[in-house]
Amino acid sequence: MAFIDRVSKLIAKKLGAPFAAELKPSKKLQRFFIFTHLIAIGASLANALPMSMKLALLALIGINYAKFYQRLNKEQRKIRFTEKQGWQLSEHGEFESVTVLKSTVITTTFIFLHLENKPAFIIANDALPEDEYRRLIVRLKLTIQ
């Protein structure tokens, strides 16, 4: 019985410990971003719209790609969780409280993080060390209701 008590105390201690991680630029996310834009280019060329509309769509896709690819490479976000303050996100140096929504999708490769009153964003598993990514998944699963 003492062993079970020690294990349960250890688990409670681990779960109660704060979580903090700095998200690094991700090669997988960059490839995902390129892939989705290539699909959009293919769809814009394969449709039955007039050529002028196809060119306009291609220009918009190109502008979107250029704008967001730069941001993807420079972006430095930090995320943390504490029992008292809940989830917090830092995009420009200062942490602010956020609410993680139930619509968040968690996989072993990507986390599609949906936040209340903020744009959703993707966390790839190579943006964090492997053990931190696993801890993030567990913490999200335990805190999202």
Helices and strands as residue ranges (DSSP letters): H 2-16, E 19-23, H 27-46, H 51-74, E 77-82, E 86-90, E 95-97, E 105-106, E 110-113, E 121-124, G 125-127, H 130-143
